[in-house]
Amino acid sequence: MLWETDDVVRVLDPSEQRFVRHATYTGRSVTVLGELDAAALGAAFAALQRAFPILVCRIVEDDDGNGILLRPGHIDAVGAWVSFGDPDEVPIPAESVDPGDQLAYLDVVLAEEDRARVTLFVHHSVADAGHCVELFARLWEYYTDYVETGAIATRADVSARETTAAQEQTRPGTVPEYPASLEALLAQRGIERGERSGLELVTRPLVVAEQARAERTDPAQPTLARPARVQLDPVATARVLEIARAHAVSVNGLVTAAVLRAYADLSGADRVSCVYPVDLRRRLDPPVAADAGTNLSGLAAFVADAADTEDLVVLARRIGTSLHNDLADGVIEQSVLHFPDFYGPNRIHSTAGHIALTNTGTVPTFRAPAGLILDDYEIVYLSAHPRPSTGASAAVTFLVYTYLGRLTIGRLGGGALAGELLDAVAAELSWAPADREAATA
C-alpha cells in the first residue's frame, strides 16, 4: 500500500469508478479576449482549491483497479500552469496530469494581441457537468474579485473565520464536505436497487469476447478529445427555442429528435436508439446543490423505428413523454444502481452501438471584469492514462449546450458518418414543422 490509511476518504462508487480506468478529466475551456492577468488567475485557482478541497484530493487504484479517494496528505497543491501558444488550440498540458497528485488542473495559454485560452480540467470521478460548470463559474468570480478588489473571500475562508471566532473544533474535510456519490445520496433517501434498470430497451447480452476481463495494462500516453462542433447563431437558436415553446416540447427533446432523424437518414438503420444522462439534483427530495455531488445523473433510454422519425415535433414529444414516465416510475434513479451490470470487469450487459447524447443546457455567462470577454466555451476530455475499456461503446456521442445565445452541438466518433452528422443535425433544426410539411406535400 502506497498511501496512509488516515488519508483514505472512501472507495469510489460505481458511478465514479467508471472514469478511473482512463483517468478521465472533463475540461471546461474558454477563449479570452482582453488583457488577462495571469497572476490574478493563479490566485483565483488557489482560492478555488481552498474552497473546494476535493480538487486537491487524489485517486489511487488498489490491486483490483478500484479507485480510492484520498486526501492530499503531505503533497503540495499544483497551481495554475501558464504558457504561451495558440489560443485557438486546446492542447494537452505540457505538465503531468496525474490523479495520484490532484484532481483538478488549470491550464492557461497566453498569446499576443490580448488573446488567451483558459481550461479547467477536473477528474470526472468527482465532478460531472453541473459540478464542473459551478467550479468554472466560481473560478471567474474569484478572478474578478481579485482584479477589482485585490482580495478573494471564499466560503472556506468565511467558514474558517466563523470557526475561529466561535473557538470551535472542526474535523478536517467537513467545511465544506466532500461531494457525495449518487449511490450514497439515493441510499440516504431510502432508494434501493429494483428489478428494472430503465435501460432494457437498449440492452443486449455480452458476447464472449466482451465478457473477458480486461487486464490492467500499462497506461498509454495522455490523449485529448476535442469534439467537432457546429454552432447555430443566436437567430437560429432563438428559432429552435420558439419551435419548442410553440409545440410544448423541450429543447432537449427537439435536439434529441433531430439527432435521431439525422442518424436514421444517414445510416439507413431500421431502428435508432439513444442513451442520455438526466441530472437528478433538482429531482431528488430534498434537492442537491450543484457541488454537493460527484456524478448525479441517471441514464434514460429511447428507441424508435426509423419510419417513426419523420415528424420532428411528434418524435420530440414521444421522447419527452418517455422521459416523464421513466422519472415518474423511478427508473432513472435505478439506472445508476445497475451500473455494475454495464461498466467494469464484472459487467453482464452491454448498450454498445447506441447514440449517446449529453445536453448540459444553458451555460451561465461567467462573471468577468470590465474589458475582458469570455468569447467561446467548449467541453473537452483528457484521458491521463488511457487503458482498454471495460464498458459500452457508443456509435457516436453528441454534446449539446447553449452559451451566449448560441446552441452548440459537438460530436465524438461516428465512424464513416462522422463528417456528415453535424451538418445533418443542424439542417434538421433549421426546419420548422411547416417547412417540412411543405417539402413533403
C-alpha positions as CSV (number, residue, x, y, z in Angstrom):
1,M,0.0,0.0,0.0
2,L,1.5,3.3,-1.1
3,W,-0.7,5.6,0.9
4,E,-1.5,6.3,4.5
5,T,-4.7,4.8,5.9
6,D,-5.6,8.1,7.5
7,D,-5.6,9.7,4.1
8,V,-8.5,7.5,2.8
9,V,-11.8,9.3,2.3
10,R,-13.7,6.4,0.7
11,V,-13.7,3.8,-2.1
12,L,-15.4,5.3,-5.1
13,D,-18.8,4.0,-6.0
14,P,-19.7,2.6,-9.5
15,S,-21.0,5.9,-10.9
16,E,-17.5,7.3,-10.1
17,Q,-15.4,4.2,-10.8
18,R,-16.2,4.1,-14.5
19,F,-13.9,7.1,-15.0
20,V,-10.9,5.7,-13.1
21,R,-9.6,3.3,-15.7
22,H,-8.7,6.0,-18.2
23,A,-8.1,8.8,-15.6
24,T,-10.7,10.8,-17.4
25,Y,-10.7,14.6,-16.8
26,T,-13.5,16.6,-18.1
27,G,-12.4,20.1,-19.3
28,R,-14.2,23.4,-19.5
29,S,-12.4,25.8,-21.8
30,V,-13.0,29.4,-22.9
31,T,-11.2,31.8,-25.2
32,V,-10.5,35.1,-23.6
33,L,-10.4,38.5,-25.4
34,G,-8.8,41.3,-23.5
35,E,-5.8,41.6,-21.1
36,L,-5.8,38.6,-18.8
37,D,-3.9,38.9,-15.5
38,A,-2.2,35.5,-15.1
39,A,-1.2,36.2,-11.5
40,A,-4.8,37.0,-10.6
41,L,-6.0,33.8,-12.3
42,G,-3.4,31.8,-10.3
43,A,-4.7,33.4,-7.1
44,A,-8.3,32.6,-8.2
45,F,-7.3,28.9,-8.8
46,A,-5.6,28.7,-5.4
47,A,-8.8,30.1,-3.8
48,L,-10.9,27.5,-5.7
49,Q,-8.7,24.8,-4.3
50,R,-9.2,26.1,-0.8
51,A,-13.0,26.4,-1.3
52,F,-13.4,23.0,-2.8
53,P,-10.8,20.7,-1.2
54,I,-11.9,17.8,-3.4
55,L,-9.9,19.4,-6.2
56,V,-6.6,18.7,-4.3
57,C,-7.6,15.2,-3.3
58,R,-6.1,12.2,-5.1
59,I,-7.3,8.9,-6.6
60,V,-5.2,5.8,-6.4
61,E,-6.0,2.3,-7.6
62,D,-5.8,-0.9,-5.5
63,D,-4.6,-4.2,-6.9
64,D,-8.0,-4.9,-8.4
65,G,-8.2,-1.5,-10.2
66,N,-10.7,0.0,-7.7
67,G,-10.4,3.8,-7.3
68,I,-9.8,5.1,-3.8
69,L,-10.3,8.7,-3.0
70,L,-7.5,10.1,-0.8
71,R,-7.0,13.4,1.0
72,P,-4.0,15.4,-0.2
73,G,-1.7,14.1,2.6
74,H,1.6,15.9,2.5
75,I,1.5,16.7,-1.2
76,D,1.6,20.4,-2.1
77,A,-1.1,21.6,-4.4
78,V,-0.1,22.2,-8.1
79,G,-1.0,25.8,-9.0
80,A,-2.1,27.2,-12.4
81,W,0.1,26.5,-15.4
82,V,0.8,29.5,-17.6
83,S,2.4,29.2,-21.0
84,F,2.5,30.9,-24.4
85,G,0.9,29.4,-27.5
86,D,-2.1,29.4,-29.9
87,P,-5.3,30.0,-28.0
88,D,-7.3,28.5,-30.9
89,E,-6.0,25.1,-29.9
90,V,-6.8,23.1,-26.8
91,P,-3.5,21.3,-26.1
92,I,-2.7,18.5,-23.7
93,P,-0.9,20.3,-20.9
94,A,2.8,20.2,-21.1
95,E,3.0,19.3,-17.4
96,S,2.0,16.0,-16.0
97,V,-1.7,15.5,-15.3
98,D,-1.9,12.7,-12.7
99,P,-4.9,11.8,-10.5
100,G,-2.4,10.4,-8.0
101,D,-1.3,14.0,-7.4
102,Q,-4.5,16.0,-7.6
103,L,-7.9,16.0,-9.3
104,A,-8.1,19.4,-10.9
105,Y,-5.6,21.4,-13.0
106,L,-5.8,24.9,-14.6
107,D,-4.1,25.4,-18.0
108,V,-3.6,29.0,-19.2
109,V,-2.3,29.7,-22.7
110,L,-1.4,33.3,-23.5
111,A,-0.9,34.9,-26.9
112,E,-0.2,38.3,-28.3
113,E,-3.0,40.8,-29.1
114,D,-4.7,40.2,-25.7
115,R,-6.0,36.7,-26.5
116,A,-5.8,33.7,-24.3
117,R,-7.3,30.3,-23.6
118,V,-8.2,29.1,-20.1
119,T,-9.1,25.4,-19.5
120,L,-10.1,23.9,-16.2
121,F,-9.6,20.1,-16.0
122,V,-11.5,18.2,-13.3
123,H,-11.4,14.4,-12.8
124,H,-14.7,13.1,-14.0
125,S,-15.0,10.7,-11.0
126,V,-15.5,13.7,-8.7
127,A,-17.4,16.1,-10.9
128,D,-20.0,15.9,-13.7
129,A,-21.2,18.7,-16.0
130,G,-23.3,20.5,-13.4
131,H,-20.5,20.4,-10.8
132,C,-17.8,21.5,-13.4
133,V,-19.9,24.5,-14.5
134,E,-20.2,25.5,-10.9
135,L,-16.5,25.3,-10.3
136,F,-15.7,27.2,-13.5
137,A,-18.2,29.9,-12.6
138,R,-16.6,30.2,-9.1
139,L,-13.1,30.5,-10.7
140,W,-14.2,33.5,-12.7
141,E,-15.9,35.0,-9.7
142,Y,-12.7,34.8,-7.7
143,Y,-10.7,36.2,-10.6
144,T,-13.0,39.1,-10.9
145,D,-13.0,39.8,-7.2
146,Y,-9.2,39.8,-7.2
147,V,-8.8,42.1,-10.2
148,E,-11.4,44.5,-8.8
149,T,-10.6,44.5,-5.1
150,G,-7.2,42.7,-4.7
151,A,-8.8,40.1,-2.4
152,I,-10.9,36.9,-2.6
153,A,-13.3,35.8,0.0
154,T,-14.3,32.2,-0.5
155,R,-16.8,30.3,1.5
156,A,-14.0,28.3,3.1
157,D,-12.3,31.5,4.3
158,V,-15.6,32.7,5.8
159,S,-16.2,29.4,7.5
160,A,-12.7,29.5,8.9
161,R,-13.2,33.0,10.4
162,E,-16.5,32.0,11.9
163,T,-15.0,28.8,13.4
164,T,-12.1,30.8,14.9
165,A,-14.5,33.4,16.4
166,A,-16.6,30.7,18.0
167,Q,-13.4,28.8,19.1
168,E,-14.9,25.6,17.8
169,Q,-13.1,22.4,16.7
170,T,-13.9,21.3,13.2
171,R,-12.9,18.0,11.7
172,P,-10.7,18.3,8.5
173,G,-12.6,17.9,5.3
174,T,-16.1,18.8,6.6
175,V,-16.0,22.5,5.8
176,P,-17.1,22.1,3.1
177,E,-17.9,18.4,2.9
178,Y,-16.5,16.3,0.0
179,P,-19.2,15.8,-2.6
180,A,-21.2,12.5,-2.3
181,S,-21.8,9.9,-4.9
182,L,-25.3,9.4,-6.4
183,E,-25.4,6.0,-4.8
184,A,-24.9,7.5,-1.3
185,L,-27.5,10.2,-1.9
186,L,-30.0,7.6,-3.1
187,A,-29.3,5.4,0.0
188,Q,-29.9,8.4,2.2
189,R,-33.3,8.7,0.7
190,G,-34.2,5.1,1.1
191,I,-34.0,4.2,-2.6
192,E,-32.8,0.7,-3.2
193,R,-32.0,-1.3,-6.3
194,G,-35.1,-2.8,-8.0
195,E,-35.6,-5.2,-10.9
196,R,-35.6,-2.6,-13.7
197,S,-32.6,-0.6,-14.8
198,G,-34.6,1.5,-17.3
199,L,-32.1,0.6,-20.0
200,E,-33.8,-2.6,-21.0
201,L,-34.7,-1.2,-24.5
202,V,-31.1,-0.7,-25.4
203,T,-29.6,-3.6,-23.6
204,R,-28.1,-6.7,-25.3
205,P,-26.2,-9.7,-23.9
206,L,-22.5,-9.6,-23.9
207,V,-20.7,-11.7,-26.4
208,V,-17.9,-14.0,-25.2
209,A,-15.1,-11.6,-26.3
210,E,-16.7,-8.8,-24.4
211,Q,-17.1,-10.9,-21.2
212,A,-13.4,-11.4,-21.0
213,R,-11.9,-9.5,-18.0
214,A,-9.8,-6.6,-19.2
215,E,-6.4,-6.8,-17.5
216,R,-4.7,-3.8,-16.1
217,T,-2.2,-3.0,-18.8
218,D,0.5,-0.3,-18.7
219,P,-1.2,3.1,-19.4
220,A,-0.8,4.7,-22.8
221,Q,0.2,8.3,-23.4
222,P,-2.4,11.0,-22.5
223,T,-5.0,11.8,-25.1
224,L,-7.3,14.8,-25.5
225,A,-10.7,14.5,-27.2
226,R,-11.9,17.9,-28.6
227,P,-15.4,17.3,-30.1
228,A,-16.0,18.7,-33.6
229,R,-18.8,21.3,-33.3
230,V,-21.5,23.1,-35.2
231,Q,-22.9,26.3,-33.7
232,L,-26.2,27.9,-34.5
233,D,-26.2,31.7,-34.5
234,P,-28.4,33.5,-31.9
235,V,-31.2,33.9,-34.5
236,A,-31.3,30.2,-35.4
237,T,-31.0,29.3,-31.7
238,A,-34.0,31.5,-30.9
239,R,-36.0,29.9,-33.6
240,V,-35.3,26.4,-32.1
241,L,-36.5,27.7,-28.7
242,E,-39.6,29.2,-30.3
243,I,-40.5,26.0,-32.0
244,A,-40.0,24.1,-28.7
245,R,-42.3,26.6,-26.9
246,A,-44.9,26.7,-29.6
247,H,-45.3,23.0,-29.7
248,A,-44.9,22.4,-25.9
249,V,-41.8,20.2,-26.2
250,S,-38.5,20.6,-24.5
251,V,-35.4,21.8,-26.3
252,N,-33.7,18.6,-25.2
253,G,-36.5,16.6,-26.8
254,L,-36.2,18.6,-30.0
255,V,-32.5,18.3,-30.3
256,T,-32.6,14.6,-29.5
257,A,-35.2,14.1,-32.2
258,A,-33.0,15.9,-34.7
259,V,-30.1,13.7,-33.8
260,L,-32.2,10.5,-34.2
261,R,-33.6,11.7,-37.5
262,A,-30.2,12.6,-38.9
263,Y,-28.6,9.4,-37.9
264,A,-31.5,7.3,-39.2
265,D,-31.4,9.1,-42.6
266,L,-27.6,8.8,-43.0
267,S,-27.2,5.3,-41.6
268,G,-30.2,3.7,-43.2
269,A,-30.8,1.8,-40.0
270,D,-34.3,0.4,-39.4
271,R,-34.2,1.4,-35.7
272,V,-32.3,4.1,-33.8
273,S,-31.6,4.1,-30.0
274,C,-30.1,6.7,-27.7
275,V,-28.9,6.9,-24.1
276,Y,-28.7,10.2,-22.3
277,P,-27.9,11.4,-18.8
278,V,-30.6,13.1,-16.7
279,D,-29.4,15.4,-13.9
280,L,-31.1,14.3,-10.7
281,R,-30.1,17.2,-8.5
282,R,-33.4,19.0,-8.6
283,R,-35.4,15.8,-8.9
284,L,-34.2,14.3,-5.6
285,D,-36.1,15.1,-2.4
286,P,-34.6,17.1,-0.9
287,P,-32.7,18.6,-3.9
288,V,-28.9,18.5,-4.0
289,A,-26.7,21.6,-4.6
290,A,-24.6,21.6,-7.8
291,D,-21.3,21.0,-6.0
292,A,-22.7,18.6,-3.3
293,G,-22.4,15.5,-5.5
294,T,-20.0,14.0,-7.9
295,N,-21.9,12.4,-10.8
296,L,-25.5,13.0,-10.1
297,S,-27.0,11.8,-13.4
298,G,-29.1,8.7,-14.1
299,L,-29.5,7.4,-17.6
300,A,-32.6,7.4,-19.8
301,A,-33.0,5.3,-23.0
302,F,-35.2,5.8,-26.0
303,V,-35.7,3.7,-29.1
304,A,-37.6,4.4,-32.3
305,D,-38.2,2.8,-35.6
306,A,-36.8,4.8,-38.5
307,A,-40.2,5.0,-40.0
308,D,-41.5,6.8,-36.9
309,T,-38.9,9.6,-37.0
310,E,-40.4,11.6,-39.9
311,D,-42.2,14.3,-37.8
312,L,-39.6,16.1,-35.7
313,V,-42.1,17.5,-33.2
314,V,-44.0,14.3,-32.8
315,L,-40.8,12.5,-32.2
316,A,-39.7,15.1,-29.6
317,R,-43.0,14.8,-27.8
318,R,-42.6,11.0,-27.7
319,I,-39.1,11.4,-26.2
320,G,-40.4,13.9,-23.6
321,T,-43.3,11.5,-22.7
322,S,-40.9,8.6,-22.3
323,L,-38.6,10.6,-20.0
324,H,-41.6,11.8,-17.9
325,N,-42.8,8.3,-17.5
326,D,-39.4,7.0,-16.5
327,L,-39.0,9.7,-14.0
328,A,-42.4,9.0,-12.5
329,D,-41.6,5.3,-12.3
330,G,-38.3,6.0,-10.6
331,V,-36.2,4.0,-13.2
332,I,-33.9,7.0,-13.9
333,E,-32.6,6.7,-10.4
334,Q,-32.5,2.9,-10.8
335,S,-30.1,3.1,-13.7
336,V,-27.1,4.1,-11.6
337,L,-27.8,1.2,-9.1
338,H,-27.4,-1.2,-12.1
339,F,-24.1,0.4,-13.3
340,P,-22.1,-2.6,-12.2
341,D,-24.0,-4.7,-14.8
342,F,-22.9,-2.3,-17.6
343,Y,-19.5,-1.0,-16.6
344,G,-16.3,-2.5,-15.3
345,P,-14.8,-6.0,-15.2
346,N,-18.0,-7.7,-13.8
347,R,-20.4,-6.4,-16.3
348,I,-23.0,-8.7,-17.7
349,H,-24.9,-6.4,-20.1
350,S,-24.0,-4.1,-22.9
351,T,-25.5,-1.0,-24.5
352,A,-22.8,-0.8,-27.2
353,G,-23.8,0.7,-30.5
354,H,-26.2,3.3,-29.1
355,I,-26.2,7.0,-29.7
356,A,-25.0,8.9,-26.6
357,L,-26.3,12.4,-26.1
358,T,-25.4,14.8,-23.3
359,N,-27.3,18.1,-23.1
360,T,-25.9,20.3,-20.4
361,G,-28.4,23.1,-21.1
362,T,-27.7,26.8,-20.9
363,V,-24.2,27.6,-19.6
364,P,-24.3,30.8,-17.5
365,T,-22.5,33.9,-18.6
366,F,-19.4,33.9,-16.5
367,R,-18.6,36.9,-14.4
368,A,-15.6,38.9,-15.7
369,P,-14.0,42.3,-15.0
370,A,-14.6,45.2,-17.4
371,G,-12.7,44.8,-20.7
372,L,-12.5,41.1,-20.6
373,I,-14.7,38.9,-22.8
374,L,-15.0,35.1,-22.4
375,D,-15.9,34.6,-26.1
376,D,-16.4,30.9,-26.5
377,Y,-16.9,27.8,-24.4
378,E,-16.0,24.2,-25.1
379,I,-16.2,20.8,-23.4
380,V,-13.1,18.6,-23.9
381,Y,-12.0,15.3,-22.4
382,L,-8.5,14.4,-21.3
383,S,-7.5,10.8,-20.6
384,A,-4.4,11.0,-18.4
385,H,-3.6,7.3,-18.7
386,P,-6.0,5.5,-21.1
387,R,-6.3,1.7,-20.9
388,P,-8.5,-0.7,-22.8
389,S,-12.2,-0.1,-22.0
390,T,-14.4,-2.3,-19.9
391,G,-17.8,-0.9,-20.9
392,A,-20.2,0.0,-23.6
393,S,-19.0,2.0,-26.6
394,A,-21.4,4.4,-28.3
395,A,-21.8,4.5,-32.1
396,V,-21.5,8.3,-31.8
397,T,-21.5,10.8,-28.9
398,F,-23.2,14.2,-29.1
399,L,-22.7,17.1,-26.7
400,V,-25.3,19.9,-26.6
401,Y,-25.1,23.2,-24.8
402,T,-26.1,26.8,-25.2
403,Y,-23.6,29.6,-24.5
404,L,-24.0,33.4,-25.2
405,G,-27.3,32.6,-27.1
406,R,-25.7,30.1,-29.4
407,L,-26.8,26.4,-29.5
408,T,-23.7,24.2,-29.9
409,I,-23.7,20.6,-30.9
410,G,-20.5,18.6,-30.6
411,R,-19.6,15.2,-31.9
412,L,-17.2,12.5,-30.9
413,G,-16.9,9.4,-33.0
414,G,-19.4,8.4,-35.7
415,G,-17.3,6.2,-37.9
416,A,-18.0,6.6,-41.6
417,L,-20.8,9.1,-40.9
418,A,-18.7,11.4,-38.8
419,G,-18.2,14.0,-41.5
420,E,-21.9,14.4,-42.3
421,L,-23.6,14.1,-38.9
422,L,-23.3,17.6,-37.5
423,D,-24.5,19.3,-40.7
424,A,-27.4,16.9,-40.9
425,V,-28.4,17.6,-37.3
426,A,-28.2,21.4,-37.8
427,A,-30.3,21.1,-41.0
428,E,-33.0,19.2,-39.1
429,L,-33.1,22.0,-36.5
430,S,-33.2,24.7,-39.2
431,W,-36.6,23.5,-40.5
432,A,-39.8,24.5,-38.9
433,P,-42.6,21.9,-38.9
434,A,-44.5,23.9,-41.6
435,D,-41.4,23.8,-43.8
436,R,-41.2,20.0,-43.6
437,E,-44.9,19.7,-44.4
438,A,-44.5,21.9,-47.5
439,A,-41.4,19.9,-48.6
440,T,-43.2,16.6,-48.3
441,A,-46.5,17.7,-49.8
